[in-house]
Amino acid sequence: MKLKKSAVIVIVVFAALVCAVAALALANRSAVQDTVSDGSLRLYDAEGTKAAWTYEELAAFPFTSIEKTITSSKEEDESGEFTGVPLETLLEVADPDWASKYTEFLFHASDGFVASVFKSDIEKGENVVVVLEKDGAPLPGPDEGGKGPLRIVIRDDPFGNRSAYLLTAIEMK
């Protein structure tokens, strides 16, 4: 059976597009993923990394605590006292002029999950927190079956769909 020239062209173009999409997805995933085992956090924009902190450096910032129940449709609801650094504090350190430059913030997790908040969510005062502890203990990492060592918790969001865990990077747009 002989294929028409147009059918061959369509097949070749389709295969090339599939390869290009796969390559771009792999490049994008590796560009935003970092290891979660050490608890480091990178803050970046289109120009590159603006700040990066180790777990120990994050633990040296002033903490805030949130008593919260995070409602989930996939897992059991999670209640407790979540303690960490307000995102607004980290943004101020990285770029004191952040509020005039950025409107959206994407949270990248090591498992490929991405969630976002807007500037208005952050400006509510200790509403978006990079959490290091729950109920007074460090968040266990994935090797211990946990959601840490870093995660995002949003005070005024009752659902867990934006409470990204296994957090490695925050992208500013």
C-alpha positions in Angstrom: 0.0 0.0 0.0 1.4 3.3 -1.0 0.7 6.5 1.0 -0.1 9.7 -0.7 2.6 12.4 -0.5 0.2 14.6 1.6 -0.4 11.8 4.1 3.3 11.3 4.6 3.8 15.0 5.2 1.0 15.0 7.8 2.5 12.0 9.6 6.0 13.6 9.6 4.7 17.0 10.8 2.7 15.2 13.5 5.6 13.2 14.7 7.8 16.3 14.8 5.3 18.2 16.8 5.0 15.3 19.3 8.7 15.2 19.8 8.9 19.0 20.2 6.1 19.1 22.8 7.8 16.2 24.7 11.2 18.0 24.6 9.7 21.3 25.8 7.8 19.6 28.6 10.9 17.9 29.8 13.0 21.1 29.6 10.3 23.1 31.5 9.9 20.5 34.2 13.7 20.3 34.8 14.0 24.1 34.8 11.6 24.5 37.7 12.2 21.3 39.6 14.7 21.2 42.4 15.4 18.5 44.9 13.1 18.5 48.0 15.3 16.5 50.2 17.4 19.5 51.4 14.4 21.9 51.8 15.9 24.7 49.6 13.6 27.3 48.0 14.3 29.3 44.9 12.5 32.6 44.0 12.8 33.5 40.3 11.3 35.5 37.4 11.8 35.6 33.7 15.3 37.1 34.2 16.5 34.4 36.5 16.9 33.6 40.2 16.2 36.5 42.5 16.9 34.7 45.8 17.5 31.2 47.1 17.4 30.0 50.7 18.4 26.8 52.4 16.1 25.2 54.9 18.3 26.6 57.7 18.2 30.1 56.3 14.4 30.0 56.0 14.2 28.7 59.6 16.1 31.9 60.7 13.3 34.2 59.5 10.6 35.4 61.9 7.7 32.8 61.8 4.0 33.1 61.8 1.5 30.4 62.7 -1.9 29.5 61.1 -4.5 27.3 62.9 -6.2 25.7 59.9 -8.1 22.9 58.5 -7.3 22.2 54.8 -10.2 20.6 53.1 -9.4 18.1 50.3 -11.6 16.2 47.8 -8.9 13.5 47.3 -7.3 13.0 50.7 -8.4 13.3 54.3 -8.9 16.8 55.6 -5.8 18.1 57.4 -5.9 20.2 60.6 -3.2 21.7 62.7 -1.0 24.6 63.4 1.1 25.4 60.3 4.2 27.6 61.0 6.5 29.3 58.6 7.6 32.4 56.9 5.0 34.8 55.3 5.7 34.9 51.5 5.5 38.6 51.7 8.5 38.7 53.9 10.6 36.6 51.5 9.5 38.8 48.6 10.5 41.9 50.4 14.0 40.5 51.0 14.4 39.3 47.4 13.0 42.5 45.8 11.6 45.4 47.9 9.8 46.6 44.8 8.1 43.3 44.1 4.5 44.6 44.4 5.0 47.0 41.5 6.6 44.3 39.3 4.6 41.1 39.7 1.0 40.1 39.8 1.0 36.3 39.9 3.1 33.8 41.8 3.4 30.2 40.8 4.4 27.5 43.3 6.4 24.7 41.8 6.6 21.3 43.6 9.1 18.6 43.0 6.4 16.2 41.7 5.5 18.7 38.9 2.5 20.2 40.6 2.0 23.9 40.1 -0.4 26.2 41.9 -0.7 30.0 41.9 -1.8 33.0 43.8 -2.2 36.7 42.9 -0.6 39.7 44.5 -3.9 40.5 46.2 -3.7 37.2 48.1 -0.2 37.9 49.4 -0.9 41.5 50.4 -3.6 40.4 52.9 -1.0 40.2 55.6 0.5 36.8 56.6 -2.1 35.1 54.3 0.3 33.1 52.2 3.0 31.2 54.2 5.9 29.0 53.3 5.4 26.4 56.0 8.3 24.5 57.6 6.5 23.0 60.6 3.2 21.5 61.5 2.1 21.3 65.2 5.6 22.3 66.3 7.5 19.7 64.4 9.4 20.0 61.0 7.3 18.7 58.1 8.5 15.3 57.1 9.9 14.9 53.6 8.7 12.5 51.0 11.1 9.8 52.1 9.2 9.8 55.4 5.8 9.8 53.7 5.4 13.5 54.3 4.5 16.7 52.4 7.6 18.7 53.3 10.1 19.9 54.0 8.4 23.0 52.6 4.8 23.7 51.6 2.5 26.6 50.9 -0.5 27.2 53.1 -3.0 30.0 52.4 -4.9 31.3 55.4 -8.1 32.4 53.7 -8.3 29.4 51.3 -10.4 26.6 52.9 -9.4 24.1 50.2 -6.1 22.5 49.6 -5.9 22.9 45.9 -3.4 25.8 46.2 -1.6 24.5 49.3 1.2 23.1 47.3 3.5 20.7 49.2 7.0 19.4 48.2 7.6 23.1 47.4 10.9 23.9 45.6 10.5 27.1 43.8 8.3 30.2 43.4 8.0 31.9 40.0 7.1 35.6 39.9 5.2 36.8 36.8 
